[in-house]
């Protein structure tokens, strides 16, 4: 999610460019005001917002069969391979801390030093308050990691995609994205006003058909995929994507948020996993909140792109700069990733063990590669929530992913594997999943359970 060139923001010419560009963006993105109409007073209630009724119905159905709410539980300690909730210890599969770097002594010490020197906040946007040395060190380290010219870091991973795509595309342009791409990519495309075309997941033939039929109708084109898909745990064919972007004169952007530290022998990411020169990708995006145990996002790429984003992207110039201790923590985590590749290998072994055990038990893991993200697909949403609740009672914390985050018939439990899980924890967890799922299926459909709770025949 960002990469930077370092322009002098004080020059009048640059200030004028920024002001003019922002004015054009504001005009382009402003929506016409709807005519005022008399409405039913109930529409003005927050309870009338789309989807709220469905949320309440889901909660009521769960209450009827005695399910606890699996979301927003309070963790009382650092949540890595294990955690503590309500005074009880759990094996935890709901953490992005893939390499166990959150809380590592080097990472914590780097953050403490940054607090001592710079405080807890950058205090304003970087274009206003100026840079901190930690911003520049982190951006240079990320640019070096991806072998790009520059990098820029932003305060939110989601906002990095939204603001970058919104800044580089306009209505005359087109974005081609995988159908399973993250919400932030779709939102960025909508913000830009560009035409948006979705292709079937990891189907490069479908992408080429779209490119062949419509690329010529647009000025600029952007192809966007993820490095490791966060719901399914699979990866795209990067070599094939590079060939298509070259053939059809398009930019290629890879959201490697879940790939950094996971994909490739040393955790470099999708490029290493696919043995492709990272410089053939135009835009590398990632987040600091997963392997790098911090918070924020970055874009790495050509210096011209980074300079442009630092001077025009609303999510960068209108947001406070990344907190100095967060920048320091991410920089220290990246150094550990590069210095200790055995963490990546241990993560790979754990992921493969989980996948192998799941397959032996006949669990549906979809298209997962068996790395850091492994779903167990169980079907309808209530079944997923029920399974999560049963595992919670057995000391296993894993979140259900339900409609509308995924299609209703593919609701699942999503297991995040880390390098710090033990083989025993993995084997025991998969056995528990298989046992509890069998019990749920033996007990009949959840609709029948609901009817029984209501006392109906």
RONU-943167 format. One record per residue: residue in one letter; x, y, z of N, C-alpha, C in turn. Coordinates in steps of 0.05 Angstrom, whole numbers. Each point is the difference from the previous one (the first is absolute). Example, Ala and Ser with C-alpha at 12.3 -4.5 7.8 and 13.67 -1.06 7.14 Angstrom:
2
R|A|264|-114|156|-18|24|0|18|24|0
R|S|-7|21|-14|16|24|1|-15|22|14
% end
This chain:
457
R|X|16|-24|0|-16|24|0|17|25|0
R|X|16|7|-14|13|25|-5|29|-1|-4
R|X|11|16|-17|28|4|-1|6|28|-8
R|X|24|12|9|4|28|-1|24|11|-15
R|X|-4|22|-13|22|18|-8|-1|22|20
R|X|20|16|2|0|20|22|2|28|-12
R|X|-23|11|-10|1|27|-11|2|22|21
R|X|9|24|-8|0|22|18|-27|13|0
R|X|-16|-4|21|-27|10|1|-2|30|3
R|X|23|14|3|-1|28|5|0|17|-25
R|X|5|-12|-23|2|16|-25|-28|10|-8
R|X|-1|25|-9|-26|11|-8|-11|-15|-24
R|X|17|-8|-18|-11|-14|-24|-13|-26|8
R|X|13|-14|19|-11|-26|9|-26|5|15
R|X|0|21|17|-24|7|15|-23|6|-19
R|X|6|14|-21|-21|6|-20|-10|-25|-13
R|X|18|-18|-7|-8|-25|-13|-18|-16|18
R|X|8|-2|26|-16|-15|20|-28|13|2
R|X|-1|26|2|-26|14|4|-18|-4|-25
R|X|12|3|-23|-16|-4|-25|-10|-28|-3
R|X|17|-19|6|-7|-28|-3|-23|-7|20
R|X|3|9|25|-21|-5|20|-26|13|-8
R|X|2|23|-12|-25|13|-9|-14|-16|-21
R|X|16|-11|-19|-12|-16|-21|-12|-26|11
R|X|15|-12|20|-11|-24|12|-26|5|14
R|X|-1|23|15|-24|6|15|-24|4|-19
R|X|6|14|-23|-22|4|-19|-8|-26|-13
R|X|19|-18|-6|-6|-25|-14|-16|-18|18
R|X|6|0|26|-13|-20|18|-25|10|13
R|X|-6|26|-3|-24|10|14|-25|-11|-14
R|X|-18|-10|16|-25|-11|-10|-21|21|0
R|X|-18|0|-20|-22|20|-1|-18|-3|25
R|X|-9|22|11|-17|-1|23|-28|-10|-8
R|X|-11|-19|14|-28|-9|-7|-20|21|9
R|X|-22|1|-14|-21|19|8|-11|-8|27
R|X|-6|21|17|-12|-6|26|-28|-11|-4
R|X|-7|-21|14|-26|-12|-1|-10|-6|28
R|X|-26|3|3|-12|-8|25|1|-30|3
R|X|8|-10|23|3|-29|4|-13|-8|26
R|X|-5|-26|2|-9|-11|25|21|4|21
R|X|-9|9|24|19|6|21|17|-24|8
R|X|-11|-24|-4|15|-24|8|25|-4|-17
R|X|0|11|-24|24|-3|-17|24|14|12
R|X|-5|20|17|21|16|12|12|-14|24
R|X|-11|-23|8|11|-15|22|23|-18|-9
R|X|20|-3|17|23|-16|-7|-8|-30|-4
R|X|-21|-8|14|-9|-27|-3|-10|-6|-28
R|X|-5|21|-16|-10|-5|-28|23|-3|-20
R|X|25|2|10|22|-2|-19|0|-28|-13
R|X|8|-2|-26|0|-26|-13|17|-20|14
R|X|-10|-24|4|15|-21|13|-4|-2|30
R|X|-10|22|13|-2|-1|29|-21|-22|9
R|X|-22|0|-15|-20|-20|7|11|-29|-2
R|X|16|-5|-21|12|-26|-4|19|-7|23
R|X|15|20|9|18|-4|23|-15|-8|25
R|X|-23|13|5|-15|-6|24|-13|-28|-2
R|X|-9|-7|-25|-11|-27|-3|20|-22|4
R|X|25|5|-10|21|-19|4|6|-4|30
R|X|2|23|14|5|-1|29|-22|-15|15
R|X|-25|6|-8|-23|-13|14|1|-30|-5
R|X|6|-8|-25|1|-29|-6|22|-13|16
R|X|23|13|3|22|-12|16|-8|-2|29
R|X|-14|21|10|-8|-1|29|-20|-23|5
R|X|-17|-6|-20|-20|-21|4|13|-27|4
R|X|23|-5|-12|13|-26|3|24|2|18
R|X|2|22|16|20|2|21|28|6|-9
R|X|3|14|-23|27|6|-9|10|27|11
R|X|25|1|9|12|25|8|9|16|-25
R|X|3|26|4|10|16|-22|30|-4|-4
R|X|9|-10|-23|28|-6|-4|17|24|-6
R|X|-12|23|-4|14|24|-9|5|19|23
R|X|21|16|-2|7|21|19|6|-10|28
R|X|10|-24|2|8|-10|26|25|16|10
R|X|1|4|26|22|15|11|24|-19|7
R|X|23|5|-12|24|-16|6|15|15|22
R|X|8|-15|20|13|11|23|30|-2|0
R|X|11|-8|-22|29|-2|-3|7|2|-30
R|X|26|-1|-6|8|0|-28|-12|-25|-14
R|X|-14|5|-22|-14|-22|-14|17|-10|-23
R|X|15|-21|5|16|-13|-21|-11|-28|-4
R|X|18|-20|3|-9|-28|-3|-18|-8|23
R|X|3|14|22|-18|-4|23|-10|27|9
R|X|-22|0|16|-11|25|10|-15|-6|26
R|X|-10|21|13|-16|-3|24|-25|17|-3
R|X|-24|-12|3|-25|13|-2|-16|-7|25
R|X|-11|21|13|-16|-5|25|14|-18|20
R|X|27|4|2|15|-14|20|8|-29|-8
R|X|-7|-8|-24|5|-27|-9|19|-1|-23
R|X|18|-19|-1|20|-3|-21|-12|-14|-24
R|X|8|10|-24|-10|-12|-26|24|-4|-19
R|X|-3|-21|-16|17|-2|-24|-14|19|-20
R|X|16|18|-12|-12|22|-16|6|-3|-29
R|X|-20|0|-17|3|-1|-29|-13|24|-13
R|X|-1|23|15|-12|24|-10|20|23|2
R|X|25|-5|-8|21|21|2|16|0|-26
R|X|5|25|-10|17|3|-24|30|-1|7
R|X|7|-5|25|28|1|8|14|-25|-11
R|X|3|-2|-26|9|-24|-13|27|-10|9
R|X|18|18|6|27|-9|7|6|5|29
R|X|-20|6|16|4|3|29|17|24|8
R|X|-1|21|-16|18|23|5|-13|21|18
R|X|-26|-1|4|-13|19|18|8|-6|29
R|X|14|19|12|10|-5|27|29|-10|1
R|X|12|-5|-24|28|-8|0|17|22|13
R|X|20|-7|16|15|20|15|12|22|-18
R|X|10|-7|-24|11|20|-18|-21|19|-10
R|X|-24|-10|-6|-22|17|-10|-9|19|22
R|X|-5|-11|24|-9|16|22|20|22|8
R|X|26|-7|-1|21|19|7|1|22|-21
R|X|-3|-6|-25|0|20|-21|-23|20|4
R|X|-24|-11|7|-23|18|4|5|17|25
R|X|12|-11|21|5|16|24|19|23|-6
R|X|21|-6|-15|20|21|-7|-13|22|-16
R|X|-18|-7|-18|-14|20|-17|-18|18|18
R|X|-13|-13|19|-17|16|18|17|20|16
R|X|23|-9|10|18|17|16|9|24|-17
R|X|6|-5|-26|11|21|-17|-21|18|-13
R|X|-23|-12|-8|-19|15|-16|-29|0|11
R|X|-4|-13|23|-27|-1|10|-17|-21|-13
R|X|-26|0|5|-17|-21|-11|-14|8|-26
R|X|3|25|-9|-14|9|-24|17|17|-18
R|X|-5|-1|-26|13|18|-18|-12|28|1
R|X|-24|2|13|-13|25|7|-14|15|-23
R|X|5|-8|-25|-14|12|-23|8|-16|-24
R|X|-12|6|-23|8|-13|-25|29|6|-6
R|X|13|-17|-14|29|3|-5|5|24|-18
R|X|-19|7|-17|4|23|-18|-1|26|17
R|X|-13|-1|23|-2|23|18|21|-1|22
R|X|2|-22|14|18|-2|23|28|-9|-7
R|X|4|-8|-25|27|-9|-8|4|-30|6
R|X|23|-10|-8|7|-28|3|12|-6|27
R|X|0|-25|7|16|-10|22|20|-21|-11
R|X|23|-2|11|20|-19|-12|-11|-28|-3
R|X|-17|-9|19|-11|-27|-2|-17|-4|-24
R|X|-15|21|-9|-15|-3|-25|18|-7|-23
R|X|21|16|-2|18|-3|-23|15|-27|1
R|X|8|-8|24|14|-26|2|-18|-23|-8
R|X|-25|0|10|-19|-21|-7|-6|0|-30
R|X|-4|23|-11|-7|1|-29|24|-10|-17
R|X|24|7|7|23|-9|-15|3|-30|3
R|X|-5|-11|24|3|-29|5|-21|-15|-17
R|X|-24|10|-1|-21|-13|-16|6|2|-30
R|X|10|23|-9|7|3|-28|22|-20|-7
R|X|20|-3|17|22|-19|-4|-11|-28|-1
R|X|-19|-6|18|-11|-27|2|-13|-8|-27
R|X|-15|18|-12|-13|-6|-26|16|8|-24
R|X|24|10|4|18|9|-22|-14|21|-17
R|X|-13|19|13|-13|22|-14|15|26|6
R|X|-7|21|-14|14|25|3|-7|15|26
R|X|-25|-4|8|-9|16|23|-24|-13|14
R|X|-8|11|22|-23|-10|16|-12|22|16
R|X|-25|-2|6|-13|19|19|-18|-16|19
R|X|1|6|26|-16|-13|20|-23|18|8
R|X|-23|-12|5|-24|14|8|-11|-12|26
R|X|-19|13|12|-9|-8|27|-21|-22|0
R|X|-10|-8|-23|-21|-21|-1|4|-17|-24
R|X|0|-26|4|2|-18|-23|-23|3|-20
R|X|-25|0|11|-23|3|-17|1|27|-15
R|X|7|21|14|1|26|-13|22|2|-21
R|X|21|-16|3|22|1|-19|-10|-9|-28
R|X|-15|-22|0|-12|-9|-26|-20|20|-10
R|X|-18|9|17|-21|18|-9|12|26|-11
R|X|19|12|14|11|26|-8|18|-3|-25
R|X|15|-22|-1|18|-4|-23|-15|-4|-26
R|X|-19|-19|0|-15|-5|-24|-17|24|-8
R|X|-11|13|21|-16|24|-5|17|23|-12
R|X|26|0|6|17|22|-9|10|-4|-28
R|X|5|-25|-9|13|-5|-25|-19|-6|-23
R|X|-25|-6|6|-19|-5|-21|-22|21|-1
R|X|-11|4|-24|-22|19|-4|-21|-13|-18
R|X|-23|15|-5|-22|-12|-15|8|-11|-28
R|X|20|10|-12|8|-10|-27|16|-26|2
R|X|6|-9|24|17|-24|5|-17|-24|7
R|X|14|-23|4|-13|-25|7|17|-16|19
R|X|-14|-13|19|14|-18|18|-11|-28|-3
R|X|18|-19|-3|-7|-29|-1|10|-12|26
R|X|-18|-12|15|7|-11|26|-11|-28|3
R|X|14|-16|15|-9|-27|7|-27|2|16
R|X|-18|-18|-5|-26|1|13|1|-2|30
R|X|22|-11|11|2|-3|29|19|21|12
R|X|5|21|-15|18|21|12|-14|14|23
R|X|17|11|17|-9|13|25|-18|24|-5
R|X|-17|5|20|-19|23|-1|15|26|-7
R|X|24|4|11|14|25|-4|7|5|-30
R|X|4|-22|-15|6|3|-28|-25|8|-15
R|X|-22|-12|6|-26|7|-13|-8|28|7
R|X|4|8|25|-7|27|9|17|21|-14
R|X|26|-6|-3|18|18|-14|-9|3|-29
R|X|-8|-22|-13|-9|2|-28|-25|17|-2
R|X|-18|-3|18|-24|16|0|6|29|4
R|X|18|6|18|8|28|5|12|13|-25
R|X|15|-16|-15|14|12|-23|-19|8|-23
R|X|-23|-13|-1|-18|4|-22|6|-16|-25
R|X|22|-16|1|8|-16|-23|-20|-23|-4
R|X|-1|-11|-24|-16|-24|-5|13|-23|16
R|X|-17|-17|11|9|-22|17|-9|-26|-12
R|X|20|-18|-6|-7|-26|-11|13|-22|16
R|X|-17|-18|10|9|-22|17|2|-26|-16
R|X|22|-15|5|3|-26|-13|0|-22|20
R|X|-8|-24|-9|-2|-23|18|26|-5|15
R|X|-2|-8|25|23|-3|17|23|-17|-12
R|X|23|13|-2|25|-13|-10|-3|-12|-28
R|X|-19|11|-16|-6|-10|-27|12|19|-20
R|X|25|-5|-8|13|18|-19|-11|-1|-28
R|X|-13|-22|-7|-13|-1|-26|-24|19|0
R|X|-15|1|22|-22|19|2|10|29|-1
R|X|23|5|14|11|27|-1|9|8|-28
R|X|13|-19|-14|8|7|-28|-23|5|-18
R|X|-22|-15|4|-24|5|-16|-10|29|5
R|X|-1|8|25|-9|27|6|19|21|-12
R|X|26|-5|3|20|19|-11|-3|3|-30
R|X|-3|-23|-13|-2|0|-29|-25|14|-10
R|X|-21|-2|16|-26|11|-9|-3|30|7
R|X|13|9|22|-6|27|9|24|19|5
R|X|25|-11|0|23|17|7|2|24|-19
R|X|-6|-4|-26|3|21|-19|-19|23|4
R|X|-20|-4|16|-21|21|4|9|21|21
R|X|22|-5|13|8|17|23|28|11|-3
R|X|5|22|14|26|12|-1|21|-16|15
R|X|-2|0|27|18|-15|16|-14|-25|11
R|X|16|-21|6|-12|-24|11|17|-10|24
R|X|-14|-10|20|13|-11|24|-11|-28|5
R|X|18|-19|3|-7|-27|9|7|-3|29
R|X|-18|-9|17|5|-3|29|-6|-28|9
R|X|19|-12|14|-4|-26|13|12|1|28
R|X|-5|-21|15|13|-3|26|22|-21|-2
R|X|19|3|18|22|-19|1|-9|-27|12
R|X|-11|2|24|-12|-23|14|-29|8|7
R|X|-19|-14|-10|-28|8|5|-8|-6|29
R|X|-11|20|13|-4|-1|29|-23|-18|8
R|X|-18|-6|-18|-23|-17|7|5|-29|-9
R|X|17|-4|-20|3|-27|-12|28|-11|3
R|X|20|17|5|27|-9|4|14|-11|-25
R|X|-9|10|-24|14|-8|-25|13|24|-12
R|X|15|-4|-22|16|21|-12|-3|0|-31
R|X|3|22|-13|-2|1|-29|26|-7|-15
R|X|-3|-3|-26|23|-6|-17|12|27|-9
R|X|21|8|14|12|26|-5|13|2|-27
R|X|13|-21|-9|13|1|-26|-21|4|-22
R|X|-23|-13|2|-22|3|-19|-11|28|1
R|X|-2|12|23|-11|27|3|19|20|-12
R|X|26|-4|4|20|19|-12|-2|-2|-31
R|X|-3|-23|-10|-2|-3|-30|-24|15|-10
R|X|-22|-2|14|-25|13|-9|3|31|2
R|X|11|9|22|3|29|3|18|12|-21
R|X|21|-15|-8|17|9|-21|-13|-1|-28
R|X|-16|-21|-4|-13|-3|-26|-21|21|-5
R|X|-14|8|22|-22|18|-3|6|28|12
R|X|25|6|4|8|27|9|-16|9|24
R|X|3|-15|22|-14|7|25|20|1|23
R|X|-8|14|21|15|-1|25|-9|-25|15
R|X|19|-12|15|-7|-23|17|6|7|29
R|X|-20|-3|17|2|6|28|-6|-26|16
R|X|18|-6|19|-3|-23|17|-3|8|29
R|X|-23|-6|11|-4|4|29|12|-24|15
R|X|24|4|10|14|-22|13|-2|0|30
R|X|-22|11|10|-4|3|29|4|-26|15
R|X|-11|-22|-10|3|-25|14|23|-17|-11
R|X|13|10|-21|21|-15|-12|27|5|12
R|X|5|25|10|25|8|11|6|-17|25
R|X|23|-13|1|7|-17|23|-11|-28|-2
R|X|-17|-5|-21|-13|-26|-2|8|-14|-26
R|X|-2|14|-22|5|-12|-26|30|1|-7
R|X|9|-22|-12|28|-1|-8|17|-13|22
R|X|23|-10|-8|17|-15|18|9|18|24
R|X|5|25|-6|9|19|21|-21|20|8
R|X|-25|-3|-11|-21|18|8|-1|27|-14
R|X|15|2|-23|0|25|-15|-28|7|-9
R|X|-16|-20|-8|-27|5|-9|-6|-15|-26
R|X|-20|9|-15|-10|-14|-23|22|-2|-22
R|X|17|20|-3|21|-1|-21|18|-24|5
R|X|9|-4|25|17|-23|6|-15|-26|-3
R|X|-25|-1|9|-16|-24|-2|-3|-9|-29
R|X|-3|19|-18|-4|-6|-29|26|1|-16
R|X|23|7|13|26|3|-13|-2|19|-23
R|X|-11|24|6|-3|21|-20|15|25|10
R|X|13|14|-17|14|25|7|-20|20|11
R|X|3|9|25|-19|18|12|-2|26|-15
R|X|21|8|-15|0|25|-14|-19|0|-24
R|X|-11|-24|-7|-19|-1|-22|-28|7|9
R|X|-4|3|26|-26|9|11|2|30|4
R|X|-20|15|-10|0|29|2|-4|11|28
R|X|-19|-13|15|-7|11|26|-2|-24|20
R|X|16|2|20|-2|-19|23|-13|14|23
R|X|-21|-12|10|-14|10|23|2|-20|22
R|X|1|9|25|0|-18|23|-9|15|25
R|X|-2|-15|21|-8|11|26|21|-5|21
R|X|1|17|20|19|-2|21|-12|-16|24
R|X|-25|-8|-2|-14|-11|23|1|-31|2
R|X|13|-12|-19|1|-30|1|28|-9|7
R|X|15|-9|-18|28|-9|6|16|21|14
R|X|-5|26|-7|17|21|11|-10|11|27
R|X|-20|-12|12|-9|4|27|-3|29|8
R|X|-11|16|-18|-4|28|5|-28|8|-10
R|X|-3|23|-12|-26|8|-11|5|20|-22
R|X|-15|-2|-22|4|18|-23|3|-15|-26
R|X|6|14|-21|3|-12|-26|22|14|-16
R|X|7|-12|-23|21|12|-17|-4|-7|-29
R|X|11|18|-17|2|-5|-29|29|2|-7
R|X|10|-20|-15|27|0|-10|0|-1|-30
R|X|16|17|-13|-1|0|-29|19|21|-11
R|X|-5|10|-25|17|20|-12|0|26|15
R|X|22|15|-1|2|25|15|-21|20|-9
R|X|-7|0|-26|-20|19|-9|-27|-5|13
R|X|-7|-26|2|-26|-7|13|0|9|29
R|X|21|-5|14|1|7|29|-1|30|4
R|X|15|14|-16|-1|30|2|-28|10|-5
R|X|-13|-11|-20|-27|7|-7|-19|-5|23
R|X|2|-23|13|-18|-7|22|5|18|24
R|X|25|6|5|7|17|24|-10|28|-4
R|X|-5|8|-24|-10|27|-5|-29|2|-7
R|X|-14|-22|-6|-27|2|-10|-20|-19|14
R|X|10|-22|12|-18|-20|11|-13|10|26
R|X|-26|3|0|-14|11|23|5|-15|26
R|X|1|-27|-2|4|-16|24|28|3|12
R|X|19|12|-15|26|6|11|2|28|9
R|X|-7|20|-17|5|28|7|-20|10|21
R|X|-23|-13|2|-20|10|19|0|-17|25
R|X|17|-20|3|2|-17|23|26|6|15
R|X|-1|-4|27|24|3|16|21|-19|-9
R|X|25|6|3|22|-18|-7|0|-24|19
R|X|11|-22|-10|1|-25|16|14|6|26
R|X|-11|-10|22|11|4|26|29|-10|1
R|X|19|16|11|28|-8|0|5|-28|12
R|X|-12|-7|23|5|-27|11|-10|-22|-19
R|X|-22|5|-14|-10|-20|-19|19|-3|-23
R|X|11|22|-10|19|-2|-22|25|-15|9
R|X|9|5|24|24|-13|11|-5|-30|4
R|X|-24|-7|10|-7|-28|4|0|-15|-27
R|X|-12|12|-20|-1|-13|-27|27|-4|-12
R|X|17|21|3|27|-2|-10|16|-22|14
R|X|-3|-2|26|14|-21|15|-10|-28|-8
R|X|-27|-2|-4|-11|-26|-8|10|-8|-28
R|X|2|19|-18|10|-7|-27|29|-9|1
R|X|15|12|17|28|-9|4|2|-28|11
R|X|-18|-7|18|-1|-27|12|-9|-20|-21
R|X|-20|7|-16|-9|-17|-22|24|-8|-18
R|X|16|20|-7|22|-4|-19|23|-15|14
R|X|4|4|26|23|-12|14|-6|-28|9
R|X|-26|-7|4|-7|-26|12|-20|-16|-18
R|X|9|-9|-23|-17|-14|-18|-11|-26|11
R|X|11|-10|22|-10|-25|12|-28|4|10
R|X|-8|25|6|-28|5|9|-19|-6|-23
R|X|8|8|-24|-17|-5|-24|-2|-30|-5
R|X|22|-14|3|-1|-29|-4|-17|-14|21
R|X|1|9|25|-16|-12|21|-30|6|-5
R|X|-6|24|-10|-28|6|-8|-9|-19|-22
R|X|17|-4|-20|-7|-18|-22|-5|-28|10
R|X|17|-10|18|-4|-27|10|-27|-2|16
R|X|-6|20|16|-25|0|15|-24|1|-18
R|X|1|17|-21|-22|1|-19|-5|-26|-14
R|X|22|-12|-9|-3|-26|-14|-10|-22|18
R|X|8|1|26|-10|-20|19|-30|4|4
R|X|-9|24|3|-29|5|4|-15|-10|-24
R|X|9|7|-24|-14|-7|-24|-1|-31|-3
R|X|22|-13|5|2|-29|-2|-20|-13|20
R|X|0|9|24|-18|-11|21|-29|5|-8
R|X|-6|23|-10|-27|7|-8|-10|-19|-22
R|X|17|-4|-19|-8|-18|-23|-4|-29|10
R|X|17|-9|19|-4|-27|10|-27|-3|15
R|X|-9|22|11|-26|-1|14|-23|6|-19
R|X|5|4|-25|-21|5|-20|-11|28|2
R|X|14|19|11|-9|28|1|4|14|-26
R|X|-18|19|-7|1|14|-25|17|26|5
R|X|24|0|-12|18|23|3|1|16|-26
R|X|-18|-5|-18|-1|16|-25|26|-2|-16
R|X|9|23|-9|24|2|-17|25|9|15
R|X|-1|-1|27|23|9|16|26|-14|-7
R|X|22|15|0|26|-11|-5|12|-13|25
R|X|-13|4|23|10|-10|25|23|17|11
R|X|-3|26|-3|21|17|11|-12|14|25
R|X|-3|26|0|-9|14|24|-31|1|3
R|X|-14|-3|-22|-29|3|0|-13|-26|-9
R|X|-15|-13|17|-13|-25|-7|-30|1|9
R|X|-19|0|-19|-28|-1|8|-9|-29|4
R|X|-19|-3|17|-16|-25|2|-28|8|-8
R|X|-8|-8|-24|-26|9|-10|-21|-20|10
R|X|-21|12|13|-20|-17|12|-28|5|-11
R|X|-5|21|-15|-27|4|-12|-13|25|10
R|X|-24|-3|13|-16|23|7|12|15|24
R|X|-8|25|4|12|17|20|-4|-10|28
R|X|-25|-9|6|-5|-10|28|17|-24|7
R|X|4|-17|-20|18|-23|6|28|9|6
R|X|10|20|-15|27|10|6|2|12|27
R|X|-20|16|8|0|13|26|-2|-22|22
R|X|-16|-20|-5|-3|-22|20|26|-14|4
R|X|14|-6|-22|25|-14|2|21|17|15
R|X|1|25|-7|18|19|14|-6|0|30
R|X|-25|1|8|-8|0|28|8|-25|14
R|X|-4|-23|-13|7|-26|12|31|-1|5
R|X|15|9|-19|29|0|2|9|19|22
R|X|-13|23|2|6|19|22|-3|-13|27
R|X|-20|-16|3|-5|-13|26|21|-22|5
R|X|15|-8|-21|22|-19|3|27|14|1
R|X|0|26|3|25|15|3|14|7|-27
R|X|-16|1|-22|12|7|-26|-15|25|-10
R|X|15|21|-6|-11|25|-9|4|2|-30
R|X|-22|-2|-16|1|3|-29|-26|13|-9
R|X|2|19|-18|-23|16|-8|-15|-12|-23
R|X|-27|1|1|-15|-8|-24|-1|23|-20
R|X|1|-6|-26|-4|19|-21|-26|-6|-13
R|X|-19|18|2|-27|-5|-9|-10|20|-20
R|X|-22|-6|-12|-13|19|-19|-5|27|14
R|X|6|23|-13|6|3|-29|30|1|-6
R|X|18|-5|20|28|0|-6|8|-21|-20
R|X|-15|-23|0|3|-21|-20|-28|-8|-8
R|X|-4|-13|-22|-26|-10|-8|-12|-19|22
R|X|-26|1|4|-13|-15|21|8|-29|0
R|X|2|-13|-22|6|-29|-1|29|-6|4
R|X|17|20|3|28|-5|4|10|12|26
R|X|-18|4|20|9|9|26|20|-20|12
R|X|17|11|16|24|-16|8|11|9|27
R|X|18|-16|11|18|9|20|27|5|-14
R|X|12|23|7|25|7|-13|23|-1|20
R|X|18|-19|-5|23|-4|18|24|15|-9
R|X|11|17|16|25|13|-5|22|-15|15
R|X|18|-11|-15|22|-16|11|24|18|5
R|X|15|-4|21|24|15|6|23|-19|3
R|X|24|12|-1|24|-16|5|2|-10|29
R|X|-16|12|17|3|-6|29|-20|-22|9
R|X|-18|-8|-16|-17|-23|7|17|-25|2
R|X|-7|-18|19|14|-25|2|-14|-22|-16
R|X|14|-20|-8|-13|-22|-15|-23|-12|17
R|X|4|-2|26|-21|-11|17|-25|17|-1
R|X|3|26|2|-23|18|-2|-15|-3|-26
R|X|15|-3|-22|-12|-3|-26|-15|-26|-2
R|X|12|-22|7|-13|-26|-2|-25|-1|18
R|X|2|9|24|-23|-1|19|-22|18|-10
R|X|7|23|-12|-21|18|-10|-15|-13|-24
R|X|14|-11|-19|-13|-12|-23|-18|-24|9
R|X|10|-15|19|-17|-22|10|-25|11|13
R|X|2|21|16|-23|13|12|-20|10|-20
R|X|10|13|-21|-17|10|-22|-16|-23|-12
R|X|13|-22|-7|-13|-23|-12|-21|-12|19
R|X|6|-2|25|-18|-12|19|-25|18|4
R|X|4|26|3|-23|18|5|-17|3|-25
R|X|13|0|-23|-16|2|-25|-17|-25|-4
R|X|11|-23|6|-15|-25|-2|-24|1|19
R|X|4|10|24|-22|2|20|-22|19|-10
R|X|8|22|-12|-20|19|-10|-16|-12|-22
R|X|13|-14|-18|-14|-12|-23|-18|-24|9
R|X|9|-13|22|-16|-22|10|-26|10|13
R|X|2|25|11|-23|11|15|-22|11|-18
R|X|2|-2|-26|-20|10|-18|6|29|-8
R|X|-17|11|-16|4|27|-10|-5|21|22
R|X|13|23|-3|-4|21|19|-28|11|-1
R|X|-13|-2|-22|-28|9|-2|-17|-18|18
R|X|5|-26|0|-14|-18|18|5|6|29
R|X|25|8|7|7|7|27|-16|25|8
R|X|-1|20|-18|-15|24|6|-30|-6|5
R|X|-11|-17|-17|-28|-7|3|-5|-14|27
R|X|19|-17|8|-3|-14|26|2|20|23
R|X|18|20|-2|2|19|21|-26|16|3
R|X|-13|5|-22|-25|15|1|-24|-17|8
R|X|5|-26|3|-22|-18|9|-19|-8|-22
R|X|9|2|-25|-17|-7|-23|5|-28|-8
R|X|-19|-14|-12|3|-28|-9|18|-1|-24
% end
